[in-house]
Amino acid sequence: MLTAALRAAETSRPDRIYEDPYAAALCGDAGPSLLAEIREATFPKNALRTLPSTPDYNAIRTRFFDDYLQRAAKDSDLSQVVLAPAGMDSRAYRLAWPEHIRYFEVDRPAVLEYKRDRLRGVDPQVQHHVVAADLTAPDWEARLAAAGYDPASPSVWLLEGLLYYVTESDAHSILDRIAAIMAPGGLIAADIVNDAALTLPNMRGLLDLFAGWGCPWLFGTDEPERFFAAHGFAVEAVQPGDPEADFGRWPDPVPPRGEKNVRRVFFLHGRRT
Ligand SMILES: C[S@@+](CC[C@H](N)C(=O)[O-])C[C@H]1O[C@@H](n2cnc3c(N)ncnc32)[C@H](O)[C@@H]1O
């Protein structure tokens, strides 16, 4: 719901870098107050901001992965898009998709039920399948297959806003399990934070906020390329503010990869090797 609130706020900006007409409905009554709490933690009154801007980060992330998925879906050999997790994302509804695409949204049952209620009467613009499952539970591959996913057909997977909310061992296991059901030629994209994002003193306010909401940040890595390579994926990492992930919106310098003690997020994209 926070993510939807951020997207609703972006959509109301004159200089928005995408439009999500469903975000305001999806963030519900809770959205604005979640956003206010984030603003308080990241833009302290009467003090300099020392944390990256969550609104700008989220806007860039959404647009970066919008473009990524739409590019991937143009390939007629690639027939399946899997959002794991889907959350309040509305790409199935707000973007146009080629006819050959089958689109899967995986998230926990309560999340998908809430989303269905909020989007009642709105049709997806793609062959759309929802998969109510926990990605750390033993049965999600079976649920995905039951919804029509074909492990033998090339797919593109997006792990957006997932890997920092699971433990390191669950992150390893999720990547192994995805690799096992992804055909050659498959693509993967994700965002992930670095180690320091979980420990820096100036992150405390934000980390405490997420923990207080019941969704603590649990995992980060300074070497995301190596982490993915260990599971059979060759990925490149981009940081917000890099030329391909800026969109005229990133307000801060991009810290060089060697610099320690800075909070980082990476956008990863690559393929099954
Ligand atoms: C920050 S949101 C991102 C959702 C979506 N990708 C987006 O950008 O709007 C995180 C989502 O991860 C889901 N999630 C977290 N842990 C999960 C798990 N173990 N299994 C399935 N979904 C999970 C939550 O339910 C929530 O919808």
The ligand as an ORCA input file, in Angstrom:
! r2SCAN-3c Opt
* xyz 0 1
  C       7.124     -3.500     -1.643
  S       5.806     -4.533     -2.214
  C       6.228     -4.636     -3.904
  C       5.125     -5.170     -4.747
  C       5.184     -4.888     -6.246
  N       6.280     -5.571     -6.886
  C       5.224     -3.413     -6.497
  O       6.288     -2.903     -6.859
  O       4.202     -2.761     -6.325
  C       6.225     -6.046     -1.466
  C       5.262     -7.164     -1.724
  O       5.935     -8.376     -1.414
  C       5.001     -9.301     -0.965
  N       5.729    -10.359     -0.267
  C       6.652    -10.217      0.705
  N       7.070    -11.432      1.107
  C       6.416    -12.350      0.347
  C       6.408    -13.748      0.291
  N       7.168    -14.476      1.115
  N       5.597    -14.375     -0.599
  C       4.813    -13.649     -1.434
  N       4.784    -12.291     -1.433
  C       5.560    -11.658     -0.546
  C       4.123     -8.475     -0.065
  O       2.872     -9.127      0.154
  C       4.008     -7.186     -0.866
  O       2.874     -7.204     -1.711
*
